[in-house]
Amino acid sequence: MKKQQVKGRYEEAKGKVKEVSGHVVGNEKLEVEGKLQKNAGKVQADIGDAKKKIKKNS
């Protein structure tokens, strides 16, 4: 697994924790921050996945 994939998955997990925490305590700002962080992490991980796939096929 590439470094970018790991970082992306980590950010995705942190974002999910923030999102759920914000929802539980009723903090809308924290919930939105978590969603944004989760989605950014997913994009980063997907880019890492694509790079790995391209390198594998080369």
Distance bins in CASP14 RR format, pairs under 12 A and 6 or more apart:
PFRMAT RR
TARGET T0000
AUTHOR 0000-0000-0000
RMODE 2
METHOD distances of the structure
MODEL  1
1 7 0 0 0 0 0 1 0 0 0 0 0
1 8 0 0 0 0 0 1 0 0 0 0 0
1 9 0 0 0 0 1 0 0 0 0 0 0
1 10 0 0 0 0 0 1 0 0 0 0 0
1 45 0 0 0 0 1 0 0 0 0 0 0
1 48 0 0 0 0 1 0 0 0 0 0 0
1 49 0 0 0 0 1 0 0 0 0 0 0
1 51 0 0 0 0 0 1 0 0 0 0 0
1 52 1 0 0 1 0 0 0 0 0 0 0
2 8 0 0 0 0 0 1 0 0 0 0 0
2 9 0 0 0 0 0 1 0 0 0 0 0
2 44 0 0 0 0 0 1 0 0 0 0 0
2 45 0 0 0 0 1 0 0 0 0 0 0
2 46 0 0 0 0 0 1 0 0 0 0 0
2 47 0 0 0 0 1 0 0 0 0 0 0
2 48 1 0 1 0 0 0 0 0 0 0 0
2 49 0 0 0 0 1 0 0 0 0 0 0
2 50 0 0 0 0 0 1 0 0 0 0 0
2 51 1 0 0 1 0 0 0 0 0 0 0
2 52 1 0 1 0 0 0 0 0 0 0 0
2 53 0 0 0 0 0 1 0 0 0 0 0
2 54 0 0 0 0 0 1 0 0 0 0 0
2 55 0 0 0 0 1 0 0 0 0 0 0
2 56 0 0 0 0 0 1 0 0 0 0 0
3 9 0 0 0 0 0 1 0 0 0 0 0
3 10 0 0 0 0 0 1 0 0 0 0 0
3 44 0 0 0 0 0 1 0 0 0 0 0
3 45 0 0 0 0 0 1 0 0 0 0 0
3 47 0 0 0 0 0 1 0 0 0 0 0
3 48 0 0 0 0 1 0 0 0 0 0 0
3 51 0 0 0 0 0 1 0 0 0 0 0
3 52 0 0 0 0 0 1 0 0 0 0 0
4 10 0 0 0 0 0 1 0 0 0 0 0
4 11 0 0 0 0 0 1 0 0 0 0 0
4 41 0 0 0 0 1 0 0 0 0 0 0
4 43 0 0 0 0 0 1 0 0 0 0 0
4 44 1 0 0 1 0 0 0 0 0 0 0
4 45 1 0 0 1 0 0 0 0 0 0 0
4 46 0 0 0 0 1 0 0 0 0 0 0
4 47 1 0 0 1 0 0 0 0 0 0 0
4 48 1 0 1 0 0 0 0 0 0 0 0
4 49 0 0 0 0 1 0 0 0 0 0 0
4 50 0 0 0 0 1 0 0 0 0 0 0
4 51 1 0 0 1 0 0 0 0 0 0 0
4 52 0 0 0 0 1 0 0 0 0 0 0
4 55 0 0 0 0 0 1 0 0 0 0 0
5 11 0 0 0 0 0 1 0 0 0 0 0
5 12 0 0 0 0 0 1 0 0 0 0 0
5 41 0 0 0 0 0 1 0 0 0 0 0
5 42 0 0 0 0 0 1 0 0 0 0 0
5 43 0 0 0 0 0 1 0 0 0 0 0
5 44 0 0 0 0 1 0 0 0 0 0 0
5 45 1 0 1 0 0 0 0 0 0 0 0
5 46 0 0 0 0 1 0 0 0 0 0 0
5 47 0 0 0 0 1 0 0 0 0 0 0
5 48 1 0 1 0 0 0 0 0 0 0 0
5 49 1 0 0 1 0 0 0 0 0 0 0
5 50 0 0 0 0 1 0 0 0 0 0 0
5 51 0 0 0 0 1 0 0 0 0 0 0
5 52 1 0 0 1 0 0 0 0 0 0 0
5 53 0 0 0 0 0 1 0 0 0 0 0
6 12 0 0 0 0 0 1 0 0 0 0 0
6 13 0 0 0 0 0 1 0 0 0 0 0
6 41 0 0 0 0 0 1 0 0 0 0 0
6 44 0 0 0 0 1 0 0 0 0 0 0
6 45 0 0 0 0 1 0 0 0 0 0 0
6 48 0 0 0 0 1 0 0 0 0 0 0
6 49 0 0 0 0 0 1 0 0 0 0 0
6 52 0 0 0 0 0 1 0 0 0 0 0
7 13 0 0 0 0 0 1 0 0 0 0 0
7 14 0 0 0 0 0 1 0 0 0 0 0
7 40 0 0 0 0 0 1 0 0 0 0 0
7 41 1 0 0 1 0 0 0 0 0 0 0
7 42 0 0 0 0 0 1 0 0 0 0 0
7 43 0 0 0 0 0 1 0 0 0 0 0
7 44 1 0 0 1 0 0 0 0 0 0 0
7 45 1 0 0 1 0 0 0 0 0 0 0
7 47 0 0 0 0 0 1 0 0 0 0 0
7 48 0 0 0 0 1 0 0 0 0 0 0
8 14 0 0 0 0 1 0 0 0 0 0 0
8 15 0 0 0 0 0 1 0 0 0 0 0
8 16 0 0 0 0 0 1 0 0 0 0 0
8 37 0 0 0 0 0 1 0 0 0 0 0
8 38 0 0 0 0 1 0 0 0 0 0 0
8 39 0 0 0 0 0 1 0 0 0 0 0
8 40 0 0 0 0 1 0 0 0 0 0 0
8 41 1 0 1 0 0 0 0 0 0 0 0
8 42 1 0 0 1 0 0 0 0 0 0 0
8 43 0 0 0 0 1 0 0 0 0 0 0
8 44 1 1 0 0 0 0 0 0 0 0 0
8 45 1 0 1 0 0 0 0 0 0 0 0
8 46 0 0 0 0 1 0 0 0 0 0 0
8 47 0 0 0 0 1 0 0 0 0 0 0
8 48 0 0 0 0 1 0 0 0 0 0 0
8 49 0 0 0 0 1 0 0 0 0 0 0
9 15 0 0 0 0 0 1 0 0 0 0 0
9 16 0 0 0 0 0 1 0 0 0 0 0
9 38 0 0 0 0 0 1 0 0 0 0 0
9 40 0 0 0 0 0 1 0 0 0 0 0
9 41 1 0 0 1 0 0 0 0 0 0 0
9 42 0 0 0 0 1 0 0 0 0 0 0
9 43 0 0 0 0 0 1 0 0 0 0 0
9 44 0 0 0 0 1 0 0 0 0 0 0
9 45 1 0 1 0 0 0 0 0 0 0 0
9 46 0 0 0 0 0 1 0 0 0 0 0
9 48 0 0 0 0 0 1 0 0 0 0 0
9 49 0 0 0 0 0 1 0 0 0 0 0
10 16 0 0 0 0 0 1 0 0 0 0 0
10 17 0 0 0 0 0 1 0 0 0 0 0
10 37 0 0 0 0 0 1 0 0 0 0 0
10 38 0 0 0 0 0 1 0 0 0 0 0
10 40 0 0 0 0 0 1 0 0 0 0 0
10 41 0 0 0 0 1 0 0 0 0 0 0
10 42 0 0 0 0 0 1 0 0 0 0 0
10 44 0 0 0 0 1 0 0 0 0 0 0
10 45 0 0 0 0 1 0 0 0 0 0 0
11 17 0 0 0 0 0 1 0 0 0 0 0
11 18 0 0 0 0 0 1 0 0 0 0 0
11 33 0 0 0 0 0 1 0 0 0 0 0
11 34 0 0 0 0 1 0 0 0 0 0 0
11 36 0 0 0 0 0 1 0 0 0 0 0
11 37 1 0 1 0 0 0 0 0 0 0 0
11 38 1 0 0 1 0 0 0 0 0 0 0
11 39 0 0 0 0 1 0 0 0 0 0 0
11 40 1 0 0 1 0 0 0 0 0 0 0
11 41 1 1 0 0 0 0 0 0 0 0 0
11 42 0 0 0 0 1 0 0 0 0 0 0
11 43 0 0 0 0 1 0 0 0 0 0 0
11 44 1 0 0 1 0 0 0 0 0 0 0
11 45 0 0 0 0 1 0 0 0 0 0 0
11 46 0 0 0 0 0 1 0 0 0 0 0
12 18 0 0 0 0 0 1 0 0 0 0 0
12 19 0 0 0 0 0 1 0 0 0 0 0
12 34 0 0 0 0 1 0 0 0 0 0 0
12 35 0 0 0 0 0 1 0 0 0 0 0
12 36 0 0 0 0 0 1 0 0 0 0 0
12 37 1 0 0 1 0 0 0 0 0 0 0
12 38 1 0 1 0 0 0 0 0 0 0 0
12 39 0 0 0 0 1 0 0 0 0 0 0
12 40 0 0 0 0 1 0 0 0 0 0 0
12 41 1 0 1 0 0 0 0 0 0 0 0
12 42 1 0 1 0 0 0 0 0 0 0 0
12 43 0 0 0 0 1 0 0 0 0 0 0
12 44 0 0 0 0 1 0 0 0 0 0 0
12 45 1 0 0 1 0 0 0 0 0 0 0
12 46 0 0 0 0 0 1 0 0 0 0 0
13 19 0 0 0 0 0 1 0 0 0 0 0
13 20 0 0 0 0 0 1 0 0 0 0 0
13 34 0 0 0 0 0 1 0 0 0 0 0
13 37 0 0 0 0 1 0 0 0 0 0 0
13 38 0 0 0 0 1 0 0 0 0 0 0
13 41 0 0 0 0 1 0 0 0 0 0 0
13 42 0 0 0 0 0 1 0 0 0 0 0
13 45 0 0 0 0 0 1 0 0 0 0 0
14 20 0 0 0 0 0 1 0 0 0 0 0
14 21 0 0 0 0 0 1 0 0 0 0 0
14 33 0 0 0 0 0 1 0 0 0 0 0
14 34 1 0 0 1 0 0 0 0 0 0 0
14 35 0 0 0 0 0 1 0 0 0 0 0
14 36 0 0 0 0 0 1 0 0 0 0 0
14 37 1 0 0 1 0 0 0 0 0 0 0
14 38 1 0 0 1 0 0 0 0 0 0 0
14 40 0 0 0 0 0 1 0 0 0 0 0
14 41 0 0 0 0 1 0 0 0 0 0 0
14 42 0 0 0 0 0 1 0 0 0 0 0
14 44 0 0 0 0 0 1 0 0 0 0 0
15 21 0 0 0 0 1 0 0 0 0 0 0
15 22 0 0 0 0 0 1 0 0 0 0 0
15 23 0 0 0 0 0 1 0 0 0 0 0
15 30 0 0 0 0 1 0 0 0 0 0 0
15 31 0 0 0 0 1 0 0 0 0 0 0
15 32 0 0 0 0 0 1 0 0 0 0 0
15 33 1 0 0 1 0 0 0 0 0 0 0
15 34 1 0 1 0 0 0 0 0 0 0 0
15 35 1 0 0 1 0 0 0 0 0 0 0
15 36 0 0 0 0 1 0 0 0 0 0 0
15 37 1 1 0 0 0 0 0 0 0 0 0
15 38 1 0 1 0 0 0 0 0 0 0 0
15 39 0 0 0 0 1 0 0 0 0 0 0
15 40 0 0 0 0 1 0 0 0 0 0 0
15 41 1 0 0 1 0 0 0 0 0 0 0
15 42 0 0 0 0 1 0 0 0 0 0 0
16 22 0 0 0 0 0 1 0 0 0 0 0
16 23 0 0 0 0 0 1 0 0 0 0 0
16 31 0 0 0 0 0 1 0 0 0 0 0
16 33 0 0 0 0 0 1 0 0 0 0 0
16 34 1 0 0 1 0 0 0 0 0 0 0
16 35 0 0 0 0 1 0 0 0 0 0 0
16 36 0 0 0 0 0 1 0 0 0 0 0
16 37 0 0 0 0 1 0 0 0 0 0 0
16 38 1 0 1 0 0 0 0 0 0 0 0
16 39 0 0 0 0 0 1 0 0 0 0 0
16 41 0 0 0 0 0 1 0 0 0 0 0
16 42 0 0 0 0 1 0 0 0 0 0 0
17 23 0 0 0 0 0 1 0 0 0 0 0
17 24 0 0 0 0 0 1 0 0 0 0 0
17 30 0 0 0 0 0 1 0 0 0 0 0
17 31 0 0 0 0 0 1 0 0 0 0 0
17 33 0 0 0 0 0 1 0 0 0 0 0
17 34 1 0 0 1 0 0 0 0 0 0 0
17 35 0 0 0 0 0 1 0 0 0 0 0
17 37 0 0 0 0 1 0 0 0 0 0 0
17 38 0 0 0 0 1 0 0 0 0 0 0
18 24 0 0 0 0 0 1 0 0 0 0 0
18 25 0 0 0 0 0 1 0 0 0 0 0
18 27 0 0 0 0 1 0 0 0 0 0 0
18 28 0 0 0 0 0 1 0 0 0 0 0
18 29 0 0 0 0 0 1 0 0 0 0 0
18 30 1 0 1 0 0 0 0 0 0 0 0
18 31 1 0 0 1 0 0 0 0 0 0 0
18 32 0 0 0 0 1 0 0 0 0 0 0
18 33 1 0 1 0 0 0 0 0 0 0 0
18 34 1 1 0 0 0 0 0 0 0 0 0
18 35 0 0 0 0 1 0 0 0 0 0 0
18 36 0 0 0 0 1 0 0 0 0 0 0
18 37 1 0 0 1 0 0 0 0 0 0 0
18 38 1 0 0 1 0 0 0 0 0 0 0
18 39 0 0 0 0 0 1 0 0 0 0 0
18 40 0 0 0 0 0 1 0 0 0 0 0
19 25 0 0 0 0 0 1 0 0 0 0 0
19 26 0 0 0 0 0 1 0 0 0 0 0
19 27 0 0 0 0 0 1 0 0 0 0 0
19 28 0 0 0 0 0 1 0 0 0 0 0
19 29 0 0 0 0 0 1 0 0 0 0 0
19 30 1 0 0 1 0 0 0 0 0 0 0
19 31 1 0 1 0 0 0 0 0 0 0 0
19 32 0 0 0 0 1 0 0 0 0 0 0
19 33 0 0 0 0 1 0 0 0 0 0 0
19 34 1 0 1 0 0 0 0 0 0 0 0
19 35 1 0 1 0 0 0 0 0 0 0 0
19 36 0 0 0 0 1 0 0 0 0 0 0
19 37 0 0 0 0 1 0 0 0 0 0 0
19 38 1 0 0 1 0 0 0 0 0 0 0
19 39 0 0 0 0 1 0 0 0 0 0 0
20 26 0 0 0 0 0 1 0 0 0 0 0
20 27 0 0 0 0 0 1 0 0 0 0 0
20 30 0 0 0 0 1 0 0 0 0 0 0
20 31 0 0 0 0 1 0 0 0 0 0 0
20 34 0 0 0 0 1 0 0 0 0 0 0
20 35 0 0 0 0 0 1 0 0 0 0 0
20 38 0 0 0 0 1 0 0 0 0 0 0
21 27 1 0 0 1 0 0 0 0 0 0 0
21 28 0 0 0 0 0 1 0 0 0 0 0
21 29 0 0 0 0 0 1 0 0 0 0 0
21 30 1 0 0 1 0 0 0 0 0 0 0
21 31 1 0 0 1 0 0 0 0 0 0 0
21 33 0 0 0 0 0 1 0 0 0 0 0
21 34 0 0 0 0 1 0 0 0 0 0 0
21 35 0 0 0 0 0 1 0 0 0 0 0
21 37 0 0 0 0 0 1 0 0 0 0 0
22 28 1 0 0 1 0 0 0 0 0 0 0
22 29 0 0 0 0 1 0 0 0 0 0 0
22 30 1 1 0 0 0 0 0 0 0 0 0
22 31 1 0 1 0 0 0 0 0 0 0 0
22 32 0 0 0 0 1 0 0 0 0 0 0
22 33 0 0 0 0 1 0 0 0 0 0 0
22 34 1 0 0 1 0 0 0 0 0 0 0
22 35 0 0 0 0 1 0 0 0 0 0 0
23 29 0 0 0 0 0 1 0 0 0 0 0
23 30 0 0 0 0 1 0 0 0 0 0 0
23 31 1 0 1 0 0 0 0 0 0 0 0
23 32 0 0 0 0 0 1 0 0 0 0 0
23 33 0 0 0 0 0 1 0 0 0 0 0
23 34 0 0 0 0 1 0 0 0 0 0 0
23 35 0 0 0 0 1 0 0 0 0 0 0
24 30 0 0 0 0 1 0 0 0 0 0 0
24 31 0 0 0 0 1 0 0 0 0 0 0
25 31 0 0 0 0 1 0 0 0 0 0 0
26 32 0 0 0 0 0 1 0 0 0 0 0
27 33 0 0 0 0 1 0 0 0 0 0 0
27 34 0 0 0 0 0 1 0 0 0 0 0
28 34 0 0 0 0 0 1 0 0 0 0 0
28 35 0 0 0 0 0 1 0 0 0 0 0
29 35 0 0 0 0 0 1 0 0 0 0 0
29 36 0 0 0 0 0 1 0 0 0 0 0
30 36 0 0 0 0 0 1 0 0 0 0 0
30 37 0 0 0 0 0 1 0 0 0 0 0
31 37 0 0 0 0 0 1 0 0 0 0 0
31 38 0 0 0 0 0 1 0 0 0 0 0
32 38 0 0 0 0 0 1 0 0 0 0 0
32 39 0 0 0 0 0 1 0 0 0 0 0
33 39 0 0 0 0 0 1 0 0 0 0 0
33 40 0 0 0 0 0 1 0 0 0 0 0
34 40 0 0 0 0 1 0 0 0 0 0 0
34 41 0 0 0 0 0 1 0 0 0 0 0
34 42 0 0 0 0 0 1 0 0 0 0 0
35 41 0 0 0 0 0 1 0 0 0 0 0
35 42 0 0 0 0 0 1 0 0 0 0 0
36 42 0 0 0 0 0 1 0 0 0 0 0
36 43 0 0 0 0 0 1 0 0 0 0 0
37 43 0 0 0 0 0 1 0 0 0 0 0
37 44 0 0 0 0 0 1 0 0 0 0 0
38 44 0 0 0 0 0 1 0 0 0 0 0
38 45 0 0 0 0 0 1 0 0 0 0 0
39 45 0 0 0 0 0 1 0 0 0 0 0
39 46 0 0 0 0 0 1 0 0 0 0 0
40 46 0 0 0 0 0 1 0 0 0 0 0
40 47 0 0 0 0 0 1 0 0 0 0 0
41 47 0 0 0 0 1 0 0 0 0 0 0
41 48 0 0 0 0 0 1 0 0 0 0 0
41 49 0 0 0 0 0 1 0 0 0 0 0
42 48 0 0 0 0 0 1 0 0 0 0 0
42 49 0 0 0 0 0 1 0 0 0 0 0
43 49 0 0 0 0 0 1 0 0 0 0 0
43 50 0 0 0 0 0 1 0 0 0 0 0
44 50 0 0 0 0 0 1 0 0 0 0 0
44 51 0 0 0 0 0 1 0 0 0 0 0
45 51 0 0 0 0 0 1 0 0 0 0 0
45 52 0 0 0 0 0 1 0 0 0 0 0
46 52 0 0 0 0 0 1 0 0 0 0 0
46 53 0 0 0 0 0 1 0 0 0 0 0
47 53 0 0 0 0 0 1 0 0 0 0 0
47 54 0 0 0 0 0 1 0 0 0 0 0
48 54 0 0 0 0 1 0 0 0 0 0 0
48 55 0 0 0 0 1 0 0 0 0 0 0
48 56 0 0 0 0 0 1 0 0 0 0 0
49 55 0 0 0 0 0 1 0 0 0 0 0
49 56 0 0 0 0 0 1 0 0 0 0 0
50 56 0 0 0 0 0 1 0 0 0 0 0
50 57 0 0 0 0 0 1 0 0 0 0 0
51 57 0 0 0 0 0 1 0 0 0 0 0
51 58 0 0 0 0 0 1 0 0 0 0 0
52 58 0 0 0 0 0 1 0 0 0 0 0
END
